[in-house]
Amino acid sequence: MARTAGTWERRVGLTGAVVSLAVAGWLIWLLPGPHLAAVLGIGPVDGTMRISHCYEATDWQGYQDGIACTGMYRPRAAGERRREITLIKAAEKHRPGSTMEVHTARGRAHELSGDALSAGVTSTGLILGPFLALSLSFRASARKGTWSHDGDYVLVFIAAEVAALVLGFVVGIPVSIAIALFG
């Protein structure tokens, strides 16, 4: 009888680990994934943007949120019409009238910049952290055959969140420096 209970707990633990990582992957794909892919330039260029003006953007609380530029977007795909678009977290203030190739995600234009890359990496890590800790907890329960409620996984969660914040800065700062020097 005890063997059946341990087997059942192992199966539930493994299923929980897989499901929690699947949910994390789905949330990353749904929320920061498209923006991060556009910032990294994955895939073909979506179109060109003619810059009208650039300005210091603020978030919903009024804090500075990098440089944003507005302009007219001309898609590469036939059948789509031209429209005004916003380039968020731009690498620099672009001159009015300049034209640049952009990738789009959810109605906004993106280019490689330290701020944009830092935000994408950080948000991806902040989503992944709790689900990784939960998955590791489920996996430990499956390995032991009992439900483990160790506080160690709270520390894993905290470490993962701190690592996501640090990684965002570690990735964003060199990219900003490289763009300033070579861009």
MDTraj code that builds the backbone (N, CA, C; nanometers):
import mdtraj as md
import numpy as np

residues = "MET ALA ARG THR ALA GLY THR TRP GLU ARG ARG VAL GLY LEU THR GLY ALA VAL VAL SER LEU ALA VAL ALA GLY TRP LEU ILE TRP LEU LEU PRO GLY PRO HIS LEU ALA ALA VAL LEU GLY ILE GLY PRO VAL ASP GLY THR MET ARG ILE SER HIS CYS TYR GLU ALA THR ASP TRP GLN GLY TYR GLN ASP GLY ILE ALA CYS THR GLY MET TYR ARG PRO ARG ALA ALA GLY GLU ARG ARG ARG GLU ILE THR LEU ILE LYS ALA ALA GLU LYS HIS ARG PRO GLY SER THR MET GLU VAL HIS THR ALA ARG GLY ARG ALA HIS GLU LEU SER GLY ASP ALA LEU SER ALA GLY VAL THR SER THR GLY LEU ILE LEU GLY PRO PHE LEU ALA LEU SER LEU SER PHE ARG ALA SER ALA ARG LYS GLY THR TRP SER HIS ASP GLY ASP TYR VAL LEU VAL PHE ILE ALA ALA GLU VAL ALA ALA LEU VAL LEU GLY PHE VAL VAL GLY ILE PRO VAL SER ILE ALA ILE ALA LEU PHE GLY".split()
xyz = np.array([
    [0.0820, -0.1202, 0.0000],
    [0.0000, 0.0000, 0.0000],
    [0.0863, 0.1264, 0.0000],
    [0.1947, 0.1246, 0.0793],
    [0.2827, 0.2414, 0.0848],
    [0.3530, 0.2623, -0.0492],
    [0.3822, 0.1545, -0.1188],
    [0.4486, 0.1645, -0.2491],
    [0.3575, 0.2345, -0.3500],
    [0.2288, 0.2048, -0.3486],
    [0.1343, 0.2687, -0.4398],
    [0.1249, 0.4184, -0.4115],
    [0.1229, 0.4556, -0.2845],
    [0.1135, 0.5978, -0.2494],
    [0.2386, 0.6718, -0.2965],
    [0.3564, 0.6091, -0.2798],
    [0.4791, 0.6734, -0.3259],
    [0.4826, 0.6882, -0.4763],
    [0.4335, 0.5877, -0.5482],
    [0.4286, 0.5944, -0.6943],
    [0.3331, 0.7042, -0.7389],
    [0.2180, 0.7113, -0.6742],
    [0.1199, 0.8146, -0.7083],
    [0.1787, 0.9537, -0.6843],
    [0.2458, 0.9718, -0.5711],
    [0.3049, 1.1017, -0.5394],
    [0.4171, 1.1367, -0.6369],
    [0.4905, 1.0369, -0.6817],
    [0.5953, 1.0618, -0.7816],
    [0.5347, 1.1090, -0.9131],
    [0.4299, 1.0435, -0.9548],
    [0.3645, 1.0827, -1.0807],
    [0.3065, 1.2228, -1.0714],
    [0.2421, 1.2519, -0.9614],
    [0.1850, 1.3863, -0.9443],
    [0.2976, 1.4898, -0.9379],
    [0.4061, 1.4578, -0.8691],
    [0.5196, 1.5505, -0.8610],
    [0.5815, 1.5779, -0.9959],
    [0.6028, 1.4733, -1.0755],
    [0.6592, 1.4918, -1.2093],
    [0.5635, 1.5684, -1.2994],
    [0.4360, 1.5367, -1.2900],
    [0.3362, 1.6088, -1.3694],
    [0.3335, 1.7561, -1.3294],
    [0.3385, 1.7838, -1.2002],
    [0.3406, 1.9222, -1.1525],
    [0.4619, 1.9973, -1.2024],
    [0.5776, 1.9306, -1.2040],
    [0.7004, 1.9954, -1.2521],
    [0.6879, 2.0309, -1.3998],
    [0.6377, 1.9371, -1.4782],
    [0.6241, 1.9607, -1.6227],
    [0.5190, 2.0680, -1.6500],
    [0.4069, 2.0600, -1.5807],
    [0.2992, 2.1583, -1.6029],
    [0.3438, 2.2979, -1.5617],
    [0.4148, 2.3104, -1.4502],
    [0.4576, 2.4438, -1.4075],
    [0.5560, 2.5057, -1.5070],
    [0.6472, 2.4253, -1.5620],
    [0.7387, 2.4785, -1.6636],
    [0.6653, 2.5101, -1.7939],
    [0.5641, 2.4302, -1.8268],
    [0.4844, 2.4584, -1.9470],
    [0.4073, 2.5891, -1.9317],
    [0.3520, 2.6140, -1.8144],
    [0.2802, 2.7394, -1.7895],
    [0.3775, 2.8574, -1.7977],
    [0.4973, 2.8407, -1.7420],
    [0.5977, 2.9473, -1.7508],
    [0.6327, 2.9761, -1.8965],
    [0.6548, 2.8714, -1.9744],
    [0.6850, 2.8903, -2.1165],
    [0.5729, 2.9598, -2.1907],
    [0.4493, 2.9227, -2.1612],
    [0.3340, 2.9848, -2.2263],
    [0.3246, 3.1326, -2.1892],
    [0.3437, 3.1655, -2.0607],
    [0.3370, 3.3053, -2.0182],
    [0.4498, 3.3886, -2.0802],
    [0.5687, 3.3298, -2.0893],
    [0.6799, 3.4018, -2.1525],
    [0.6506, 3.4235, -2.3002],
    [0.5985, 3.3217, -2.3682],
    [0.5637, 3.3337, -2.5094],
    [0.4543, 3.4380, -2.5288],
    [0.3612, 3.4464, -2.4341],
    [0.2479, 3.5375, -2.4450],
    [0.2847, 3.6819, -2.4110],
    [0.3638, 3.7026, -2.3073],
    [0.3888, 3.8383, -2.2578],
    [0.5189, 3.9001, -2.3107],
    [0.6375, 3.8653, -2.2602],
    [0.7566, 3.9344, -2.3105],
    [0.8165, 3.8733, -2.4364],
    [0.7788, 3.7535, -2.4721],
    [0.8400, 3.6830, -2.5846],
    [0.8361, 3.7571, -2.7168],
    [0.7195, 3.8034, -2.7616],
    [0.7159, 3.8736, -2.8909],
    [0.8004, 4.0018, -2.8921],
    [0.7981, 4.0752, -2.7807],
    [0.8769, 4.1985, -2.7747],
    [1.0260, 4.1678, -2.7725],
    [1.0654, 4.0661, -2.6967],
    [1.2060, 4.0290, -2.6899],
    [1.2556, 3.9790, -2.8256],
    [1.1741, 3.9012, -2.8947],
    [1.2113, 3.8537, -3.0285],
    [1.2274, 3.9715, -3.1249],
    [1.1387, 4.0708, -3.1145],
    [1.1482, 4.1880, -3.2021],
    [1.2722, 4.2710, -3.1685],
    [1.3028, 4.2864, -3.0411],
    [1.4217, 4.3615, -3.0009],
    [1.5479, 4.2921, -3.0518],
    [1.5517, 4.1608, -3.0432],
    [1.6684, 4.0855, -3.0889],
    [1.6746, 4.0736, -3.2406],
    [1.5680, 4.1122, -3.3087],
    [1.5672, 4.1089, -3.4550],
    [1.5498, 3.9690, -3.5105],
    [1.4819, 3.8835, -3.4379],
    [1.4595, 3.7468, -3.4846],
    [1.3557, 3.7509, -3.5962],
    [1.3900, 3.6930, -3.7074],
    [1.3000, 3.6913, -3.8220],
    [1.3279, 3.8064, -3.9162],
    [1.2545, 3.8092, -4.0264],
    [1.2760, 3.9165, -4.1244],
    [1.2253, 4.0506, -4.0722],
    [1.2798, 4.1567, -4.1287],
    [1.2354, 4.2915, -4.0937],
    [1.0894, 4.3065, -4.1352],
    [1.0088, 4.3662, -4.0474],
    [0.8660, 4.3803, -4.0758],
    [0.8340, 4.4991, -4.1657],
    [0.9203, 4.5999, -4.1634],
    [0.8965, 4.7169, -4.2471],
    [0.9928, 4.8284, -4.2135],
    [0.9637, 4.9459, -4.2668],
    [1.0468, 5.0627, -4.2400],
    [0.9649, 5.1681, -4.1685],
    [1.0351, 5.2521, -4.0953],
    [0.9705, 5.3590, -4.0191],
    [1.0417, 5.4895, -4.0492],
    [0.9645, 5.5905, -4.0843],
    [1.0197, 5.7244, -4.1067],
    [0.9897, 5.8039, -3.9794],
    [1.0935, 5.8462, -3.9108],
    [1.0821, 5.9108, -3.7802],
    [1.0233, 6.0515, -3.7945],
    [0.9203, 6.0799, -3.7154],
    [0.8642, 6.2154, -3.7078],
    [0.9321, 6.2944, -3.5965],
    [0.9330, 6.2351, -3.4766],
    [1.0022, 6.2980, -3.3644],
    [1.0277, 6.1956, -3.2543],
    [1.1273, 6.2256, -3.1703],
    [1.1618, 6.1408, -3.0567],
    [1.1491, 6.2234, -2.9291],
    [1.1221, 6.1568, -2.8198],
    [1.1004, 6.2254, -2.6923],
    [1.1339, 6.1315, -2.5773],
    [1.1527, 6.1899, -2.4589],
    [1.1755, 6.1116, -2.3375],
    [1.0404, 6.0575, -2.2919],
    [1.0252, 5.9267, -2.2929],
    [0.8991, 5.8637, -2.2559],
    [0.8912, 5.8445, -2.1043],
    [0.7703, 5.8382, -2.0543],
    [0.7468, 5.8091, -1.9128],
    [0.6513, 5.6916, -1.9023],
    [0.6614, 5.6192, -1.7917],
    [0.5690, 5.5080, -1.7703],
    [0.4399, 5.5605, -1.7093],
    [0.3518, 5.4709, -1.6714],
    [0.2200, 5.5114, -1.6222],
    [0.2267, 5.5825, -1.4879],
    [0.3400, 5.5726, -1.4167],
    [0.3554, 5.6423, -1.2893],
    [0.4312, 5.7741, -1.3048],
    [0.4747, 5.8040, -1.4250],
    [0.5459, 5.9282, -1.4494],
    [0.6967, 5.9171, -1.4427],
    [0.7497, 5.7975, -1.4233],
    [0.8949, 5.7778, -1.4204],
    [0.9494, 5.7672, -1.5623],
    [1.0744, 5.8116, -1.5787],
    [1.1368, 5.8074, -1.7109],
    [1.1486, 5.6627, -1.7581],
    [1.1130, 5.6404, -1.8853],
    [1.1100, 5.5049, -1.9406],
    [1.1843, 5.4971, -2.0739],
    [1.2919, 5.5724, -2.0862],
    [1.3714, 5.5656, -2.2078],
    [1.3237, 5.6614, -2.3155],
    [1.3715, 5.6375, -2.4348],
    [1.3390, 5.7227, -2.5494],
    [1.2346, 5.6524, -2.6346],
    [1.1358, 5.7276, -2.6773],
    [1.0352, 5.6761, -2.7706],
    [1.0333, 5.7669, -2.8926],
    [1.0049, 5.7082, -3.0067],
    [0.9970, 5.7848, -3.1315],
    [0.8663, 5.7485, -3.2010],
    [0.8050, 5.8462, -3.2617],
    [0.6856, 5.8198, -3.3415],
    [0.7177, 5.8482, -3.4870],
    [0.6434, 5.7843, -3.5733],
    [0.6652, 5.8044, -3.7152],
    [0.5711, 5.7207, -3.7987],
    [0.5871, 5.7304, -3.9291],
    [0.5028, 5.6575, -4.0232],
    [0.5689, 5.5238, -4.0551],
    [0.4918, 5.4184, -4.0399],
    [0.5406, 5.2820, -4.0616],
    [0.4898, 5.2321, -4.1966],
    [0.5805, 5.1785, -4.2759],
    [0.5464, 5.1196, -4.4045],
    [0.5804, 4.9704, -4.3972],
    [0.4789, 4.8831, -4.3902],
    [0.5046, 4.7389, -4.3797],
    [0.5605, 4.6807, -4.5086],
    [0.6371, 4.5725, -4.4941],
    [0.6907, 4.5008, -4.6099],
    [0.5827, 4.4186, -4.6777],
    [0.4912, 4.3649, -4.5986],
    [0.3887, 4.2750, -4.6525],
    [0.2916, 4.3526, -4.7410],
    [0.2614, 4.2932, -4.8545],
    [0.1654, 4.3551, -4.9459],
    [0.0261, 4.3494, -4.8844],
    [-0.0502, 4.4525, -4.9066],
    [-0.1872, 4.4551, -4.8577],
    [-0.2033, 4.5282, -4.7257],
    [-0.0963, 4.5441, -4.6504],
    [-0.1059, 4.6204, -4.5261],
    [-0.0887, 4.7678, -4.5585],
    [-0.1587, 4.8499, -4.4846],
    [-0.1504, 4.9930, -4.5128],
    [-0.0522, 5.0619, -4.4189],
    [-0.0063, 5.1762, -4.4615],
    [0.0825, 5.2574, -4.3797],
    [0.0061, 5.3098, -4.2597],
    [0.0774, 5.3251, -4.1495],
    [0.0131, 5.3781, -4.0288],
    [0.1179, 5.4419, -3.9387],
    [0.0728, 5.5188, -3.8441],
    [0.1643, 5.5772, -3.7471],
    [0.1952, 5.4714, -3.6413],
    [0.3204, 5.4707, -3.5972],
    [0.3638, 5.3694, -3.5013],
    [0.4618, 5.4334, -3.4031],
    [0.4764, 5.3724, -3.2877],
    [0.5706, 5.4202, -3.1865],
    [0.6841, 5.3207, -3.1704],
    [0.8048, 5.3702, -3.1735],
    [0.9249, 5.2918, -3.1461],
    [0.9555, 5.3110, -2.9987],
    [0.9410, 5.2032, -2.9201],
    [0.9615, 5.2168, -2.7762],
    [1.1029, 5.1742, -2.7382],
    [1.1543, 5.2379, -2.6329],
    [1.2883, 5.2103, -2.5813],
    [1.3924, 5.2125, -2.6936],
    [1.3932, 5.3225, -2.7660],
    [1.4874, 5.3395, -2.8776],
    [1.6303, 5.3471, -2.8255],
    [1.7235, 5.3097, -2.9094],
    [1.8650, 5.3121, -2.8715],
    [1.9163, 5.4553, -2.8581],
    [1.8590, 5.5470, -2.9358],
    [1.9007, 5.6873, -2.9328],
    [1.7887, 5.7733, -2.9889],
    [1.8029, 5.9048, -2.9722],
    [1.7077, 5.9958, -3.0348],
    [1.7436, 6.0049, -3.1822],
    [1.6570, 5.9516, -3.2657],
    [1.6808, 5.9530, -3.4095],
    [1.6402, 6.0887, -3.4671],
    [1.7086, 6.1296, -3.5725],
    [1.6776, 6.2574, -3.6378],
    [1.5424, 6.2497, -3.7069],
    [1.4611, 6.3545, -3.6963],
    [1.3355, 6.3569, -3.7713],
    [1.3626, 6.3450, -3.9207],
    [1.2841, 6.2623, -3.9870],
    [1.2999, 6.2394, -4.1294],
    [1.3856, 6.1187, -4.1630],
    [1.4602, 6.0668, -4.0656],
    [1.5434, 5.9487, -4.0931],
    [1.4545, 5.8250, -4.1055],
    [1.5006, 5.7301, -4.1840],
    [1.4263, 5.6064, -4.2072],
    [1.5067, 5.4904, -4.1525],
    [1.4371, 5.3972, -4.0893],
    [1.5046, 5.2808, -4.0331],
    [1.4176, 5.1573, -4.0479],
    [1.4838, 5.0415, -4.0537],
    [1.4111, 4.9150, -4.0582],
    [1.3768, 4.8746, -3.9158],
    [1.2540, 4.8232, -3.8964],
    [1.2099, 4.7861, -3.7625],
    [1.1402, 4.6501, -3.7641],
    [1.1399, 4.5882, -3.6492],
    [1.0591, 4.4700, -3.6232],
    [0.9427, 4.5165, -3.5369],
    [0.8278, 4.4547, -3.5532],
    [0.7114, 4.4963, -3.4756],
    [0.6611, 4.3811, -3.3886],
    [0.5961, 4.4205, -3.2801],
    [0.5288, 4.3255, -3.1916],
    [0.4147, 4.3981, -3.1244],
    [0.2966, 4.3443, -3.1421],
    [0.1756, 4.3988, -3.0806],
    [0.1569, 4.5480, -3.1062],
    [0.1780, 4.5868, -3.2318],
    [0.1487, 4.7236, -3.2724],
    [0.2560, 4.8262, -3.2404],
    [0.3706, 4.7815, -3.1923],
    [0.4791, 4.8745, -3.1621],
    [0.6053, 4.8321, -3.2346],
    [0.6863, 4.9298, -3.2682],
    [0.8129, 4.9034, -3.3356],
    [0.9226, 4.8839, -3.2320],
    [1.0215, 4.8018, -3.2679],
    [1.1330, 4.7738, -3.1777],
    [1.2642, 4.7764, -3.2548],
    [1.3702, 4.8150, -3.1850],
    [1.5061, 4.8055, -3.2355],
    [1.5932, 4.7587, -3.1202],
    [1.7124, 4.7106, -3.1522],
    [1.8035, 4.6653, -3.0487],
    [1.8525, 4.7848, -2.9686],
    [1.8273, 4.7821, -2.8386],
    [1.8777, 4.8845, -2.7471],
    [1.8996, 4.8192, -2.6117],
    [1.9866, 4.8775, -2.5331],
    [2.0152, 4.8242, -2.4004],
    [1.8932, 4.8247, -2.3108],
    [1.8149, 4.9337, -2.3143],
    [1.6944, 4.9426, -2.2311],
    [1.5925, 4.8355, -2.2685],
    [1.5692, 4.8191, -2.3978],
    [1.4702, 4.7218, -2.4431],
    [1.5143, 4.5789, -2.4123],
    [1.6412, 4.5494, -2.4348],
    [1.6919, 4.4151, -2.4069],
    [1.6894, 4.3868, -2.2572],
    [1.7276, 4.4840, -2.1777],
    [1.7250, 4.4689, -2.0325],
    [1.5830, 4.4430, -1.9830],
    [1.4868, 4.5186, -2.0340],
    [1.3472, 4.4987, -1.9924],
    [1.2956, 4.3613, -2.0330],
    [1.3276, 4.3171, -2.1538],
    [1.2818, 4.1859, -2.1999],
    [1.3423, 4.0709, -2.1219],
    [1.4730, 4.0773, -2.0965],
    [1.5404, 3.9713, -2.0213],
    [1.4912, 3.9690, -1.8770],
    [1.4772, 4.0864, -1.8164],
    [1.4309, 4.0928, -1.6779],
    [1.2896, 4.0393, -1.6645],
    [1.1988, 4.0814, -1.7513],
    [1.0607, 4.0338, -1.7395],
    [1.0508, 3.8839, -1.7659],
    [1.1314, 3.8324, -1.8571],
    [1.1337, 3.6879, -1.8811],
    [1.1812, 3.6147, -1.7559],
    [1.2871, 3.6626, -1.6942],
    [1.3389, 3.6003, -1.5728],
    [1.2430, 3.6108, -1.4558],
    [1.1741, 3.7238, -1.4440],
    [1.0787, 3.7398, -1.3341],
    [0.9591, 3.6461, -1.3482],
    [0.9225, 3.6157, -1.4704],
    [0.8146, 3.5175, -1.4922],
    [0.8658, 3.3766, -1.4662],
    [0.9864, 3.3468, -1.5141],
    [1.0404, 3.2116, -1.5021],
    [1.0726, 3.1731, -1.3580],
    [1.1197, 3.2673, -1.2763],
    [1.1646, 3.2399, -1.1400],
    [1.0653, 3.1636, -1.0523],
    [0.9434, 3.2137, -1.0347],
    [0.8487, 3.1421, -0.9477],
    [0.8132, 3.0037, -1.0003],
    [0.7996, 2.9915, -1.1315],
    [0.7626, 2.8620, -1.1884],
    [0.8792, 2.7633, -1.1808],
    [1.0014, 2.8130, -1.1893],
    [1.1176, 2.7264, -1.1744],
    [1.1262, 2.6733, -1.0313],
    [1.1057, 2.7614, -0.9328],
    [1.1069, 2.7177, -0.7926],
    [0.9958, 2.6162, -0.7669],
    [0.8778, 2.6403, -0.8215],
    [0.7658, 2.5471, -0.8052],
    [0.7970, 2.4133, -0.8715],
    [0.8553, 2.4180, -0.9893],
    [0.8905, 2.2961, -1.0605],
    [0.9958, 2.2155, -0.9840],
    [1.0949, 2.2840, -0.9303],
    [1.1968, 2.2144, -0.8510],
    [1.1373, 2.1530, -0.7251],
    [1.0418, 2.2219, -0.6645],
    [0.9742, 2.1669, -0.5468],
    [0.8948, 2.0419, -0.5833],
    [0.8219, 2.0473, -0.6942],
    [0.7493, 1.9289, -0.7410],
    [0.8457, 1.8147, -0.7718],
    [0.9574, 1.8464, -0.8346],
    [1.0558, 1.7438, -0.8719],
    [1.1155, 1.6784, -0.7480],
    [1.1445, 1.7586, -0.6453],
    [1.1976, 1.7025, -0.5203],
    [1.0945, 1.6118, -0.4539],
    [0.9682, 1.6526, -0.4597],
    [0.8619, 1.5684, -0.4042],
    [0.8521, 1.4373, -0.4808],
    [0.8670, 1.4437, -0.6109],
    [0.8609, 1.3219, -0.6919],
    [0.9794, 1.2309, -0.6614],
    [1.0967, 1.2895, -0.6409],
    [1.2159, 1.2102, -0.6129],
    [1.2053, 1.1403, -0.4778],
    [1.1523, 1.2119, -0.3776],
    [1.1423, 1.1557, -0.2426],
    [1.0207, 1.0652, -0.2260],
    [0.9214, 1.0840, -0.3105],
    [0.7982, 1.0067, -0.2976],
    [0.7076, 1.0591, -0.1886],
    [0.7376, 1.1762, -0.1356],
    [0.6535, 1.2408, -0.0336],
    [0.6402, 1.3879, -0.0710],
    [0.5426, 1.4521, -0.0141],
    [0.5255, 1.5946, -0.0412],
    [0.6237, 1.6725, 0.0432],
    [0.7131, 1.7407, -0.0211],
    [0.8169, 1.8182, 0.0458],
    [0.7738, 1.9641, 0.0514],
    [0.7825, 2.0204, 0.1700],
    [0.7486, 2.1620, 0.1866],
    [0.8671, 2.2364, 0.2465],
    [0.9848, 2.2061, 0.1966],
    [1.1052, 2.2720, 0.2457],
    [1.1025, 2.4199, 0.2105],
    [1.1575, 2.5004, 0.2997],
    [1.1706, 2.6429, 0.2735],
    [1.2810, 2.6743, 0.1754],
    [1.3587, 2.5720, 0.1364],
    [1.4681, 2.5944, 0.0419],
    [1.4168, 2.6502, -0.0904],
    [1.2982, 2.6138, -0.1290],
    [1.2461, 2.6579, -0.2580],
    [1.2011, 2.8029, -0.2556],
    [1.1737, 2.8543, -0.1376],
    [1.1495, 2.9979, -0.1241],
    [1.2800, 3.0718, -0.1526],
    [1.3905, 3.0169, -0.1047],
    [1.5211, 3.0770, -0.1339],
    [1.5549, 3.0662, -0.2822],
    [1.5188, 2.9546, -0.3450],
    [1.5390, 2.9403, -0.4896],
    [1.4594, 3.0475, -0.5631],
    [1.3356, 3.0681, -0.5196],
    [1.2505, 3.1712, -0.5803],
    [1.3144, 3.3092, -0.5663],
    [1.3591, 3.3436, -0.4465],
    [1.4202, 3.4746, -0.4235],
    [1.5486, 3.4888, -0.5056],
    [1.6306, 3.3845, -0.5071],
    [1.7547, 3.3889, -0.5850],
    [1.7259, 3.4041, -0.7341],
    [1.6233, 3.3357, -0.7836],
    [1.5889, 3.3464, -0.9255],
    [1.5418, 3.4870, -0.9604],
    [1.4653, 3.5493, -0.8727],
    [1.4169, 3.6852, -0.8987],
    [1.5324, 3.7857, -0.8966],
    [1.6224, 3.7711, -0.7999],
    [1.7394, 3.8600, -0.7934],
    [1.8285, 3.8375, -0.9162],
    [1.8469, 3.7114, -0.9540],
    [1.9280, 3.6803, -1.0726],
    [1.8669, 3.7417, -1.1981],
    [1.7333, 3.7425, -1.2086],
    [1.6676, 3.8038, -1.3248],
    [1.6960, 3.9537, -1.3307],
    [1.6911, 4.0201, -1.2179],
    [1.7192, 4.1638, -1.2146],
    [1.8656, 4.1920, -1.2495],
    [1.9561, 4.1144, -1.1925],
    [2.0983, 4.1340, -1.2194],
    [2.1292, 4.1033, -1.3659],
    [2.0732, 3.9949, -1.4178],
    [2.0978, 3.9577, -1.5571],
    [2.0479, 4.0655, -1.6530],
    [1.9350, 4.1280, -1.6198],
    [1.8846, 4.2371, -1.7028],
    [1.9845, 4.3506, -1.7131],
    [2.0459, 4.3872, -1.6003],
    [2.1471, 4.4929, -1.6030],
    [2.2739, 4.4467, -1.6732],
    [2.3165, 4.3241, -1.6457],
    [2.4398, 4.2722, -1.7046],
    [2.4280, 4.2648, -1.8568],
    [2.3101, 4.2358, -1.9077],
    [2.2895, 4.2282, -2.0522],
    [2.2702, 4.3675, -2.1116],
    [2.1959, 4.4518, -2.0442],
    [2.1613, 4.5825, -2.0991],
    [2.2750, 4.6818, -2.1064],
    [2.3602, 4.6848, -2.0053],
    [2.4677, 4.7845, -2.0005],
    [2.5698, 4.7653, -2.1132],
    [2.6221, 4.6439, -2.1358],
    [2.7179, 4.6297, -2.2481],
    [2.6555, 4.6586, -2.3846],
    [2.5291, 4.6230, -2.4019],
    [2.4625, 4.6515, -2.5299],
    [2.4507, 4.8024, -2.5488],
    [2.4141, 4.8742, -2.4431],
    [2.4062, 5.0207, -2.4525],
    [2.5420, 5.0814, -2.4850],
    [2.6465, 5.0307, -2.4223],
    [2.7815, 5.0810, -2.4486],
    [2.8232, 5.0508, -2.5919],
    [2.7970, 4.9286, -2.6383],
    [2.8336, 4.8914, -2.7749],
    [2.7592, 4.9742, -2.8784],
    [2.6325, 5.0016, -2.8548],
    [2.5547, 5.0828, -2.9489],
    [2.6068, 5.2262, -2.9493],
    [2.6432, 5.2777, -2.8317],
    [2.6963, 5.4137, -2.8249],
    [2.8315, 5.4250, -2.8962],
    [2.9132, 5.3196, -2.8862],
    [3.0455, 5.3237, -2.9485],
    [3.0422, 5.2925, -3.0982],
    [2.9632, 5.1906, -3.1358],
    [2.9692, 5.1417, -3.2732],
    [2.8425, 5.1705, -3.3541],
    [2.7344, 5.2117, -3.2885],
    [2.6068, 5.2282, -3.3556],
    [2.5992, 5.3557, -3.4240],
])
top = md.Topology()
chain = top.add_chain()
for i, resn in enumerate(residues, 1):
    res = top.add_residue(resn, chain, resSeq=i)
    for name in ("N", "CA", "C"):
        top.add_atom(name, md.element.get_by_symbol(name[0]), res)
traj = md.Trajectory(xyz[None], top)
